[in-house]
Amino acid sequence: MKKEKLYIALISTAFLFGGCSKDFLTKVPQGELVTEQITSGDGVEALLLGAYGIMNGNVSGTWGNYASAPSQWVFGELTSDNAHKGSDEKDQPAMNNLESLKPSAINDQLIAMWQVYYEGVNRCNATLRLLKQDQSSTKEISAQRAVEIEAESKMLRGHYYFFLWRVFKSLPYIDENTTFDEAKVKPNDTDIYDKIIEDVKFAVDKLPVTKFKGESGRMDKNIAKAYLGKLYLYQGKHALALPLFEEVIGSKDLLSMPFQNNFDIDKEDGPEAIMVSKHAINPNGSGDNANVGDMLSGLYGTSPVGCCGFYQPTIDLANVYQVDANGLPYLNGEYRTTPNTSDMQLTGKAKTDYKVDVTLRVDPRLDYTVGRRGVPYLDYGIMPGDDWIRDASFAGPFVGMKTMIKQSQFPGNVVAGENYITGLDVNIIRLADVILMAAECAVEASDLEKARKYVNMVRERANTLPRKQVGGVDVANYLVKPYPTFPDQAYARNAVRMERRLELALEGHRYFDLVRWGIAKQVLESYSAFEAKFLPYYGGLTYQPHNAYFPIPQTEIDRSGGTLKQHKEY
């Protein structure tokens, strides 16, 4: 999608939303565009682009959009066994509360999540209202294009509502037919999930196979099918989800898209990309259309990025990539028996002289997901350890990689002087994700051979990753092999779940997966006990049933005059 069009859209939607990023019920500010100025075919298209603009989780500016990031790292990863908040203990304490599963209704991360994605909902509704007005009067937009605009808008609205639903569960449903006065007192006392499905079903039926004008980032039929399948998967309706996933997989060849290309700014929009949040540095060098949601994950200290030291992989995640002699992962936590903690338990000369253990037998995806001391990191050189970490004693010795771009790619792809704000896209749904969701459905249908085939597709692609070396020597004993068999359903289920973790780590899925699988308590409490052996801060984690969702922001309850109701557990 052409980023310059977003500027027009963001301005032209302002008359409907006003201070929507702070309160979607505020009045229209003076000096902004009025309805007559955009009630045209071009105006409706501009409003639609404005609705797309919220896919990057940002309304304006750059700072403060972390919880609403399309990667969903705050709610999907920090809350899981994959990632720590990072930085130091005192920085962003609201994130600490989320990671420890002790959120309150005044947590600013919750406020950002709620307000940004309701802004997106409102922009979709505005597009639909003005589209209806056009079709009932001037008909500047052709009937065919009108149907496509409606489908794009509803697909976006379904996506924004789903992101909100996963976090908050109890939501007020506001659509294009909701009046201003109704919206002010709309309750959150019914489950809106069927409404989300209704929107995405419409998109499946009406979206074209090819994107409008070939613009990357646009919604299309494959995206809608993958998303509808995902919605069914969350309901446990595997028989409905599987055919949709298989239609998306179709004749695609996962091996044609190298794993590392998913995180390479020069290789975006490849065959694996399905639903993508597009990002770019603005022509004037500013970054509000960039990947501002992931900016805190920039490497700290002497690294080429220089900020900000958040979003560090856990010790548990760094070790889950260990494999047995057959190149298969340990499905029952055996990797915790001999964990690798890099240099964090060393002092003095032993730490200074640390050398990476080249005998460590691991899946090669480890070193394309986690930055380890002694291992080449993109084109930055050898990762030096603590020099790139804000406080290793607080969040551990590892750093993330999937949100970073190469130093050689900085020109034109970062905000000047702020190398942590990049134009890197975020894959919300990619092909490997769909394949593994299909595998999950196959397991639940007792088709273990189909499930094994899908899992092995992902593992075989992992085996093509270039081995990282120093001085011509592999920095690990890299080994990944396909499963020869799935002996029973329980084994197959564990294998699929493990593969999702290995393949999609730090991409925003993990916590939501654990919750929908019903295993969050056992996994997270076991992880906490392990992690605390090395980082005591993370011990004592307790998962309660209400941790499956988060509190409604108190600011929104207050603004509704009490119409919105808090979860009783909060």
N, C-alpha and C positions, 0 to 999 in steps of 0.2 A: 504494500500500500504506500502511496506517495505521502510522505510525512508532511509536506507543506500544506496539504489540504486540511490537516488536523487543526491548524491554527485558525482557519476560517470557521471550522465547525465549533471549536471551543468558544470562540467569540459569539457565534450566532446562537448557541444554546443558552447563553448566559441569561437571556431574558426570562427563561422558564425556570431557572434554578436559582438565580441570585446567589446567595451565600450557601448554596446547597451542600458544599463540602463541610460546612459547619452545622447547618440545620436545613433540611430539605423542605421545611415549611415556611421559610422566610418570604417576605414580600419582594417585589421586583425593585432592585436599586435603580436610581436615576442614572442617565447617561449610557444605558445599555440598549441593545437592539430590541425593537418591538415586533410583534407578530407579523405585521404587514411587510416588514423588511425581509422576511425569510419564507413567506407563504408563496412559494414557487417551487418548480421542479428542482432547481439548483439548491434552493433553501432546504428542501427535504433531504437531498443527498448530503448537504453539509451537516445537517443534524445527525444523520446516520453516521457520518465520520466522527462526529463528536461522541456518539455512543461507543464507537470502536475505541476512541481515545482513552477510555477508562480501563481497557484491557491491561494497560501497564500499571494499574493500581495507583494512578496519580491524577490529581485534579490540577494542581499548580505547584510550581517550585520544585525542589529536589529533596530536601531533607524531610524526614518524618513519615515516609511512605512504606516503612519496612513491613508492618503487619499486613498491609494490603498488596504486597508484592505479588505478581502473578505466579512466582515460584512457590508462594505460601510457605516460605522457610520458617517463619515464626510459629505458625500453628501446626504445620505438617512435619517439621523436623526437630526444632528445639524441644518440643514436648515429647519427643520419642527417644529411642536408644541410639539415634544416629548422630546427634549434634548437640554441642553446648552453645550457649549464647556467645561465649568467648569474651574478648576484651578483658576487663577486670571486674571484680565483684560489684563495685559501686556504680559502674556505667550501665545506664538503661535498666534500673531495678525492676521496672514493670515486666521486662523480659525474663528476669530471674523468677518472678512469681509465676509466669506461665510455664517455664521449664520445670519448676518444682510442683506444678499442678495445684497451685494455690492462688488462682486469679481472683480478683475482686471486681465489682461492677464499676469501679473508677479507674481501672487499668487503661492507660492511654492507648495501648495497642488495640484493645477491643474497640475503642471509640473510632480509631482510624479505619479499622476493618469495616465497621458498620457504615460510617458516613461515606466512604469512598464508593463502596459497591451499591449503596442506595442512590448515590449520584448516578451511577451507571444505569440502574433501573429507571430512574427518572428520565434520563436522556433517551433511552429506548422508548419509553412511553410518549415522550414529546414527539419523536419521529413518527410513531404510529398515529398519533392524533392529527398531525399536520398532513400525513399521507392520506388519511381518511378525508380530510378537508379538501385536498387536491382532487381526489377521485370523485367527490360529490359535487365539484364545481368546474374548475378550469380543465382538469385532466391533462395538465402539462406532462405528467408522467404516463408512459404507456401502460396498458393493463398488465403486460408481461413483467415490466420492470417493477410495477407496483407490488405484484405478488412477491418478487424477489426481495424488495425492500422490507416488506412485512416479515418475510422469513428470516432475513438477516437480523432484523431488530429483535424478533422473538428468540432467535438462537442466542443472541447476546444477552437478552434479558434472562433466559433460562440459565445461562452460565453465571451471571452475576448473582442470581438468586441461589443457585446451587452452592457457590462459594460461601454465601452468607448462611445457608442452611447447615452446611457441614460444621460451621463454627457455633452458631447460635440456636439452631433447631426451631425455636419459637419466633416466628416473624410475622409482621403485618404484611398482607399481600396488597400491593398497590399496582394497578395496571392503567392502561390508557383511558379507561372509563371511570376511574376514580376521580372525583372532584377534589378541589383544594380543601373544602371543608370536611369532606369524608376522610381525606388522608390524615388530617390533624387528629382524628379520634379513631383511626383504624386499629382494632385490637390485634393481638398476636396469639389468639386462643385456638387457632386451628392449624393443622399441619398443611403447609403449602406445597408439599412434594408433588402431588398430582398436578398442580398448576405448572410446576417446572417441567414435568414430563409432557404436558399438553403443549407447551411452547416448543420443546425440542422435537416432538413428533411432527408438529407443523413444519418445522425446518427440514426434517427428513423428507417430507412429502413435497415440499415446494422449492427447496434450494436447488440450483443447477449443479451439475457435476463439476463444471469448471467455474473458477472464480470470476466475478464481475470484472471485466476489462483485464483479466489476468493478473490482478493486483494481489501480491502475496499478503497474507494476513486476513484476507476476506474469508467469510464463512462459505462453506460449500457442503454438498451432500455427504461426502465422506466424513467430514467433521461432525455433522449432525448425527450420523449413524454411530460413530464411535462414542459420542457423548450420550446418546440414548442408551446404548449398550451399557455404559458405565452407570447410568441412573438405575437401570434394571439390576445391575450387579449389586449395587448398594442395597437394593430391596431383597436380594437373594433370589431373583427371578432369572436363574441361569439359562433356562431354556429359551427365554425371550432375548437374552443378551447375546448368546453365542452366535446365532445367525448374523446379527449385525456386525459383530467383530469380524467374522469370517468374510463378510462382504468387503470390509475395509482392507483386510489383509490381502484378499484376492490373489492376484498374480505377482504381488510385490516381492522383491527379493531383498531380505534384510542385509545380506552380505554386500549389496551394492552401496550401502551407506555405512562407512566405517564409524565405529562407536564414537571416536574422538571428534568427528565432524559435527556432531550434535552440539558441541560447545566451542565451535570455531567460527568467529565472526565473518571470516572470508568464505565459509562454506554453508551458509544458511539457506533455507528453503530447499533442502535436499529431499530425496525420496522418502526419508523417514519422518520428516516434519509433517504433522497433521494439523493440530491446533496450536498456533504460535502467537505469542504476544510480541509484536514487532517493536523494535527500538531503534533510535537513531539520534545522533548528535545534531542539534539544529544548525541550519546554515550559519547562524551568527555565533556558533560555538557554545550556546547554552545547552542545558541538559534535561529540560522538563519532559522531553519525549524519549529520553534515554532509559536505560535500565536502572532507574533510581531506587527500586525496591530492594535490589541486591547490593547497593553501594557499600553498606557497612561490612560486607564480607571481604573487602579488600585487604590484602596482606599488610602487615604493620612494619614499623621500624625501617631497616635498611633495604627492604624489598623495593623493586621498581615502582610499586604502587604507593607505599608509604602510609596507608591508612586503610582500614580502621580497626582491624583485628577482631572482628566478630565472626560468628558462625564457624566454629571449629569442629571437625569430626571428633566423635568420642573415641576413647581407647577401644571400646567394644567394637565400633564400626571398623576401625583400622585392623582389627584382628579377625573379623568375620570372613575376610577374604582368604584366610588360610584354607588349604585343601589337603586332602589325604593323598596317599601314594597313587591313587587312581585318578587324581585330578578332580575329585568331587568335593563339594563343601561339607563341612561338619554340620549336620542338621540338628544336633542335640546339644550344642554349646561346648563341644569338646575343644574348640579353639581357645577357650578360656583357661585350659590346663597349663599351657605354656605361652602366655601372652607376650607380645612384643611391645615394649613401651618406649622404643627409641632410646633417647639418652636421658629421659626425665629422672631416672633413679640414680643417675651417676653424678659425681662431684669431682672437683679438682682435675687432676691430670687425666683421669679416666673419662671424664666428660669431654675435655679438650681433644683427646685422641680418639674419640668415638668413630667407629666405622660401621657402616650399614651392614647388616647380616645378609650376605649374598646367598646363604643356604636356606633362608626362609622360603618355604614352599607356599606360593600364593597365586591366586587368580590375577592375571595382569590388569584387570579393571581397577585393582587397588591403586596403582600408581597413575591412573588417569582420573581418580576420584579424590584421593587423599595425598596431600603433600607431606613427604617424610624427609627427615634429615638424611643427607647423603645421596638423595635421588634427584635426578634432573627434573626441574619444574618448568614446564613450557619451554620458552627460550630465555628464562631468567638466569639460568645456570643451576648449580647444585643448591638444593634447599639447605640452608645452614643451620636450621633449628631455631633456637630461642631468639635470634636476631630478627626474625620475621614474625614473632609472636609477642602479643602485648603482655600477657602474664601466663606463662606456661604452668606455673604452680597452681593456677586457678582453673584453667580450662584444658590443660594437656599440651602435648608436644606436636600435635598435628594441625595442618591447615587444609582448607578446602581448595578445590581446583576448578570445578565446573562453572563457576561464576566469573572466572578471570579470563582475560584475553592476553595474547602474546605481547611482549614489549614492542616487537616490530610492527604490531598493528595499532599502536597508540595513536599515530598521526591520523586525525580525522575521525577517530573512533572513541576518543575520550574527551572530557571537558578539560580545557587547558588548565594545568596546575592541579587537576583533581582526577588522577588516573584511575580512581575507584569508581567514577561515573562513566560507564561505557555504553556503547550502542549494541551490546550483545543481546540477541533475541532470547526469549524463554520459551521452551517447548512445554506447553500445558498438557498436550497429549502427543506422544510420538509412537511410531510403529511398534517398537519393542514393548511399550506399555500395553498396547492393544493385543499383541500376541500373548503376553502373559495374562491378561484378563481373559482371553479366550482359553488359555490353558487352565485357568481357575474354573471356568465354567465346565470344561471337559472333565475335570476331576470330579466335580459335584454330580455330573451325569454318569459317572463310573466309566467313562471312556479314557482309561489310563494311557492307552497307546497314543491317542490324539494329544493328550496333555504332555506326554513325554516328547512327542515330535515338536510341539511348540516350544517347550523349555529348551530343547536341544538346538533349535534354530538360534536362540539368543546366545547359548553357550558357544556354539560353533563360530558365531560372529566375534565373540569375546576372544577366541583363540587366534584371531587374525590381527590382534593389536600388536604393534611393534614393541619389542621388548626394550625396556630402558636400560641403558648401559653407561658405565663410566670406564674410560680407558679400554673400550672394546669388550668389557666383561659385564654380563647381566648383573643388575643390582639385586636380583632375587632369583630364586628357583621358580620361574614362572611355569605354571601348569594348570590347564583347564581342559576338561574332557567332557563329552556328552554322557548322559546317564544311559547305561546299557539296558536298564529295566526299571519299571516302577512296580515293585512287588505287591503293593496293596494301596488302597485309597488313602490311608493315613500317611504313608510314606510319600505318596504323590502330592498330597496337600502340603506337606512340609517342604517338599522340594520346590513347588511353585512359589510358595511364600518366601522361601529363602532367595529364589532367583529374582523376585521383585525387589528385595532389599539390595542384592548385589548390583543389579542393573540400574536401578532407579534411585540409588542412595543420594540424598541431598537434592532431590528434585521435587520435594514437597508432598510426597505420597505417604510416608511411613506411618505417621500417627493415625491418619485417617484409615489406613489399612488395618492397623492393629485394633482400632475401635470396631470397625465393621466386621472383622473376623471374630470378635468377642474374646480376644486373648490379650488385651492391653494390660490387664492387671498382672497376670503371671509373667509376661515378657518384661514389663517395665520395672516391676519390683525385683525381679531376678537381675536385670541389668544394673539397677541401682546398687545392689549388694556387691556386684563385681566391680563396677566403676569406682566405688568408694574405697576399694583397696589401694587405689593409686591417687585418687582425688576425693578426699573425704567430704568435700562440700556437697557431693551428689548422692550421699548415702541417705537412707531413711525415707526414700520416696514411697508414698502410699497412693495407690490409685483407687478412687471411689467411683461408683456407678455414674455419679453426676459429672465426672471428668470427661465423659463422652461428649460433652458440650460445654460451652463457656457462658458466663453471665451476660445478660443484656446490659449494655452500658447505661449507667445511672443517668447520664445526661439525656439520653433519649427517652427514658421513662419520665423524667422531669418535664421535658418539652411536650410530651403527650398529655400532660395533666394527669398522669396516672393510668391512662388507658392501656399502655403497654404494661404487661405484668412480668415480674422477675421469676425465674425458675425458683421454686420453693427451696431448693437445696442451697441457693446462694442468697 
